[in-house]
């Protein structure tokens, strides 16, 4: 039998750490944004010129999004000094995204607070999947276990990221609407906003994983 000595976290620390994690890989984040924004605009132009190509382009972009997110997790964890499992588990990663999205949508349909709590407690799950040999449900369970005792700060940090995304989306939408006569600017602002929340939650995920898996967080056996 064993217990996990959980490290106390604070919402402010987690929010700041999330942005620090993203800043540490700012070159990769800028490449990520640049590629997807250009691809989105190119897809919009091609779809008007070649009927039917828009659906195909959207499918390719959808698949590329998960691959890019997976690679960003790998880079961020390695830069932070954490070992990353060598195998490329993109299908598990997609499966986890589907499971989490379904549960969060279901929880939101009941009441928003359960969705926030579940999202906060599962925030580190992608890191466990990318960095270890754990499967989808084992990674989700591990995240739920290690975040025990930090539900409130994690929920506040999770909510803050959603609010930051909301402000960014409104601001970018206003800019796009104001300059809608410029080719692609309105679509570009919408596409950029759609990537803000995933990146913010990615930073929070890595920040949470790091702080709950440092040397100070120890697994100690208490019974043989």
C-alpha positions as CSV (number, residue, x, y, z in Angstrom):
1,X,0.0,0.0,0.0
2,X,1.3,3.5,-0.8
3,X,0.3,7.1,-0.6
4,X,1.1,10.1,-2.7
5,X,2.2,13.1,-0.8
6,X,0.6,15.8,-2.9
7,X,2.2,19.2,-3.3
8,X,0.0,22.3,-2.5
9,X,-0.5,24.5,-5.5
10,X,-1.9,28.0,-6.0
11,X,-4.0,29.3,-8.9
12,X,-1.7,32.3,-9.4
13,X,1.4,30.0,-9.5
14,X,-0.3,27.7,-12.0
15,X,-1.4,30.5,-14.3
16,X,2.0,32.2,-14.3
17,X,3.7,28.8,-14.8
18,X,1.5,28.0,-17.8
19,X,2.6,31.1,-19.6
20,X,6.3,30.4,-18.6
21,X,6.0,26.9,-20.2
22,X,4.6,28.4,-23.4
23,X,7.3,31.1,-23.5
24,X,10.0,28.4,-23.1
25,X,8.9,26.9,-26.5
26,X,7.8,30.2,-28.1
27,X,9.6,29.4,-31.4
28,X,7.7,26.1,-31.7
29,X,4.4,27.8,-30.7
30,X,4.9,30.6,-33.4
31,X,5.7,27.9,-36.0
32,X,2.5,26.0,-34.9
33,X,0.4,29.2,-35.2
34,X,2.0,30.3,-38.5
35,X,1.5,26.9,-40.2
36,X,-2.1,26.5,-39.2
37,X,-3.1,30.1,-39.9
38,X,-1.6,30.0,-43.4
39,X,-3.1,26.6,-44.0
40,X,-6.5,27.8,-43.0
41,X,-6.4,30.8,-45.3
42,X,-5.0,28.7,-48.1
43,X,-7.8,26.2,-47.6
44,X,-10.4,29.0,-47.7
45,X,-9.0,30.3,-51.0
46,X,-8.8,26.9,-52.6
47,X,-12.3,25.9,-51.6
48,X,-13.7,28.9,-53.5
49,X,-11.6,28.0,-56.6
50,X,-12.1,24.2,-56.5
51,X,-15.5,22.9,-55.3
52,X,-15.3,20.1,-52.7
53,X,-11.7,20.7,-51.7
54,X,-12.8,22.6,-48.6
55,X,-14.0,19.5,-46.8
56,X,-10.8,17.6,-47.6
57,X,-8.6,20.5,-46.4
58,X,-10.6,20.7,-43.2
59,X,-10.1,17.0,-42.6
60,X,-6.3,17.3,-43.1
61,X,-6.1,20.3,-40.8
62,X,-8.1,18.5,-38.2
63,X,-5.7,15.5,-38.2
64,X,-2.7,17.9,-38.3
65,X,-4.0,19.7,-35.2
66,X,-3.7,16.6,-33.1
67,X,-0.3,15.7,-34.4
68,X,1.0,19.2,-33.8
69,X,-0.5,19.2,-30.2
70,X,1.2,15.9,-29.5
71,X,4.6,17.2,-30.8
72,X,4.2,20.3,-28.7
73,X,3.7,18.2,-25.6
74,X,6.8,16.2,-26.3
75,X,8.9,19.3,-26.9
76,X,7.6,21.1,-23.8
77,X,8.2,18.1,-21.5
78,X,11.7,17.5,-22.8
79,X,12.6,21.1,-22.5
80,X,11.4,20.9,-18.9
81,X,13.7,18.0,-18.2
82,X,11.2,15.2,-18.1
83,X,11.8,12.0,-19.9
84,X,9.4,11.3,-22.8
85,X,8.4,7.8,-23.9
86,X,10.0,7.1,-27.3
87,X,6.9,5.7,-29.0
88,X,4.6,7.9,-31.0
89,X,1.1,7.3,-29.6
90,X,-1.0,9.7,-31.7
91,X,-4.0,7.5,-31.8
92,X,-4.1,7.2,-28.1
93,X,-3.8,11.0,-27.9
94,X,-6.8,11.4,-30.2
95,X,-8.7,8.8,-28.2
96,X,-8.0,10.7,-25.0
97,X,-9.2,14.0,-26.6
98,X,-12.4,12.3,-27.7
99,X,-13.1,10.9,-24.2
100,X,-12.3,14.1,-22.4
101,X,-14.3,16.2,-24.9
102,X,-17.4,13.9,-24.5
103,X,-17.3,13.9,-20.7
104,X,-16.8,17.7,-20.5
105,X,-19.7,18.3,-22.9
106,X,-21.9,16.0,-21.0
107,X,-20.9,17.6,-17.7
108,X,-21.5,21.1,-19.1
109,X,-25.0,20.1,-20.2
110,X,-25.7,19.3,-16.5
111,X,-24.0,22.3,-14.9
112,X,-20.8,24.2,-15.7
113,X,-19.1,23.7,-12.4
114,X,-18.8,19.9,-12.7
115,X,-17.2,20.4,-16.2
116,X,-14.7,22.8,-14.7
117,X,-13.8,20.4,-11.9
118,X,-13.4,17.5,-14.2
119,X,-11.4,19.5,-16.7
120,X,-9.1,20.7,-13.9
121,X,-8.6,17.3,-12.4
122,X,-7.8,15.7,-15.8
123,X,-5.6,18.6,-17.0
124,X,-2.3,16.6,-16.6
125,X,-3.6,13.5,-18.3
126,X,-2.1,14.3,-21.8
127,X,1.3,14.7,-20.2
128,X,1.1,11.2,-18.6
129,X,0.1,9.7,-21.9
130,X,2.9,11.5,-23.8
131,X,5.6,11.0,-21.2
132,X,4.9,7.4,-20.1
133,X,3.7,4.1,-21.4
134,X,0.2,4.6,-19.8
135,X,-2.9,4.2,-21.8
136,X,-5.8,6.7,-22.1
137,X,-7.8,5.7,-19.0
138,X,-4.7,5.0,-16.9
139,X,-3.4,8.5,-17.7
140,X,-6.7,10.1,-16.9
141,X,-6.8,8.2,-13.6
142,X,-3.3,9.2,-12.8
143,X,-4.1,12.9,-13.4
144,X,-7.2,12.5,-11.1
145,X,-5.1,10.9,-8.4
146,X,-2.2,13.4,-8.3
147,X,-4.4,16.5,-8.4
148,X,-6.3,15.4,-5.3
149,X,-6.1,18.1,-2.7
150,X,-5.6,20.8,-5.4
151,X,-9.1,20.9,-6.9
152,X,-9.8,24.5,-6.0
153,X,-6.6,26.1,-7.3
154,X,-6.7,24.0,-10.4
155,X,-10.3,24.8,-11.1
156,X,-9.6,28.5,-10.7
157,X,-6.6,28.3,-13.0
158,X,-8.7,26.4,-15.6
159,X,-11.5,29.0,-15.4
160,X,-8.9,31.8,-15.8
161,X,-7.6,30.2,-19.0
162,X,-11.2,30.0,-20.4
163,X,-11.8,33.6,-19.5
164,X,-8.5,34.7,-21.0
165,X,-9.5,32.9,-24.2
166,X,-13.0,34.6,-24.1
167,X,-11.4,38.0,-23.9
168,X,-8.9,37.2,-26.7
169,X,-11.7,35.8,-28.9
170,X,-13.8,38.9,-28.5
171,X,-10.9,41.2,-29.1
172,X,-9.7,39.3,-32.2
173,X,-13.3,39.2,-33.5
174,X,-13.6,42.9,-33.2
175,X,-10.4,43.5,-35.1
176,X,-11.5,41.1,-37.8
177,X,-14.9,42.8,-38.1
178,X,-13.3,46.2,-38.2
179,X,-11.0,45.2,-41.1
180,X,-13.2,42.7,-42.8
181,X,-12.6,44.4,-46.2
182,X,-9.0,43.2,-46.0
183,X,-8.5,39.8,-47.6
184,X,-8.7,37.0,-45.1
185,X,-8.2,39.2,-42.0
186,X,-11.6,38.3,-40.5
187,X,-11.0,34.6,-41.1
188,X,-7.4,34.9,-39.8
189,X,-8.5,36.4,-36.5
190,X,-11.1,33.7,-36.0
191,X,-8.6,31.0,-36.8
192,X,-6.1,32.5,-34.4
193,X,-8.7,32.7,-31.6
194,X,-9.6,29.0,-32.1
195,X,-6.0,28.0,-31.2
196,X,-5.7,30.2,-28.1
197,X,-7.6,28.0,-25.7
198,X,-5.8,24.7,-26.7
199,X,-2.5,26.4,-26.2
200,X,-3.4,27.9,-22.9
201,X,-4.6,24.6,-21.6
202,X,-1.5,22.9,-23.0
203,X,0.6,25.3,-20.9
204,X,-1.5,24.7,-17.8
205,X,-1.3,20.9,-18.4
206,X,2.5,20.9,-18.5
207,X,2.8,23.3,-15.6
208,X,0.6,21.1,-13.5
209,X,2.4,17.9,-14.5
210,X,5.8,19.4,-13.7
211,X,4.8,20.7,-10.3
212,X,3.2,17.4,-9.2
213,X,6.1,15.3,-10.5
214,X,9.1,17.2,-9.1
215,X,11.4,15.6,-6.7
216,X,9.4,17.1,-3.8
217,X,6.4,15.0,-4.7
218,X,7.3,11.5,-3.6
219,X,5.6,8.2,-3.6
220,X,6.3,6.5,-0.3
221,X,5.4,3.0,0.7
222,X,3.9,2.7,4.2
223,X,3.0,-1.0,4.3
224,X,5.0,-3.9,2.9
